[in-house]
Amino acid sequence: MKFKAFLTENGVNLLERRFLPAFDKMGKTCYLFLTKDHLFFLHNLLNGDGVQCIAQFRIDVLFDDYRISSQNDDRIAFSLDVSLLYRAVKSSVSICTEFSGGLASNRLQIKLVKKLPHNCTQPMPFLTFETKGYKSAVIQDVPISKPLSRSQVVELQTALDSAQDLPPTLVQVQDPNQLQNFVDRMKHVGDVLNVTISKHGDLQVQTSTTLIRLGSEFQRLSVVGEKSQAPAEDRNLSAQTRSERAIARGDAQSVQVSVKHFLKSLQCHLTKPDSAFYGIAPQGACLTVIFQFLVPGTRQTDKSITLHCRLPVLDTGSN
């Protein structure tokens, strides 16, 4: 089982400044899953409890001279502490930049190794970052779990494949900061968030107690997937009534999620997406958030990077 590569300048920027800060906020540990073509960060994927978060990178986006081999069809997976990984990358990049006068792109090597730690009798696996200067080298070791067995890799791949299913209707939120600011206020009112998404392009979020009801509606959003035209007679009705009528017609779904989980998913905005799509899985299985990244300087989706979250549902609401 072997893996080694050099981080590109773009890879350094993506990991150090965008994705690792976000994953550090999502939770303590995650799986790193390496294949011949992609690298995945998988948070909470094998757990039914909590927010699942999946980031996928095409190999050439992150690495040069990428080499991987294993008896699991050249697939390697292991878990690690995200904060330790983030700290090692930041430290390595800082040292690398100092050594090379700012040219960090081709001088930061990452590889899997086994080492014998102090006071241990068995070698342990590490993800190692090696920064080479003119006369010296600095090595940062990140402890990792024992790499997953063939059956465990298959289980991980199966969970990953099932987590890629798209909701039938997705609505696009162009300004996620507006939604984040609103939900930040909601956390002081209640612990449960009611989310309603319609085929007309409406997104409603609401929380309530016995004394207070606080909600917001985003209307006429772009719709991907199944869509329908809102009846003209609904235009002058309240948001609550319109959503109830849309649910009754089968044009909308509503689920309840934890405010805490929703806020955690919003940490993905640290990755600097260009927009976010919200959708509810069939039968209200989960709330899905897909973050869109555009090719710089264009309006085309960057297909080399994908990121999405799946929030567990507290109550199926009305479907």
Stockholm file with secondary structure:
# STOCKHOLM 1.0

chainA/1-319         MKFKAFLTENGVNLLERRFLPAFDKMGKTCYLFLTKDHLFFLHNLLNGDGVQCIAQFRIDVLFDDYRISSQNDDRIAFSLDVSLLYRAVKSSVSICTEFSGGLASNRLQIKLVKKLPHNCTQPMPFLTFETKGYKSAVIQDVPISKPLSRSQVVELQTALDSAQDLPPTLVQVQDPNQLQNFVDRMKHVGDVLNVTISKHGDLQVQTSTTLIRLGSEFQRLSVVGEKSQAPAEDRNLSAQTRSERAIARGDAQSVQVSVKHFLKSLQCHLTKPDSAFYGIAPQGACLTVIFQFLVPGTRQTDKSITLHCRLPVLDTGSN
#=GR chainA/1-319 SS CEEEEEECHHHHHHIIIIIHHHHHHHCSEEEEEECSSEEEEEESTTCSSSCEEEEEEEHHHHEEEEEEECTTTSCEEEEEEHHHHHHHHHHHHHHHHHHHTTCCTTTEEEEEEEECCTTCSSCEEEEEEEEECSSCEEEEEEEBCCCCCHHHHHHHHHHHHHTTCCCSEEEEESCHHHHHHHHHHHTTTCSEEEEEEETTSCEEEEEECSSCEEEEEECSCCEEESCCCCCGGGTTSCHHHHHHHHHHHTSEEEEEEEHHHHHHHGGGGGGCCSEEEEEECGGGCEEEEEEECBCTTSSSBCTTEEEEEEEECSBCCCC
#=GC SS_cons         CEEEEEECHHHHHHIIIIIHHHHHHHCSEEEEEECSSEEEEEESTTCSSSCEEEEEEEHHHHEEEEEEECTTTSCEEEEEEHHHHHHHHHHHHHHHHHHHTTCCTTTEEEEEEEECCTTCSSCEEEEEEEEECSSCEEEEEEEBCCCCCHHHHHHHHHHHHHTTCCCSEEEEESCHHHHHHHHHHHTTTCSEEEEEEETTSCEEEEEECSSCEEEEEECSCCEEESCCCCCGGGTTSCHHHHHHHHHHHTSEEEEEEEHHHHHHHGGGGGGCCSEEEEEECGGGCEEEEEEECBCTTSSSBCTTEEEEEEEECSBCCCC
//
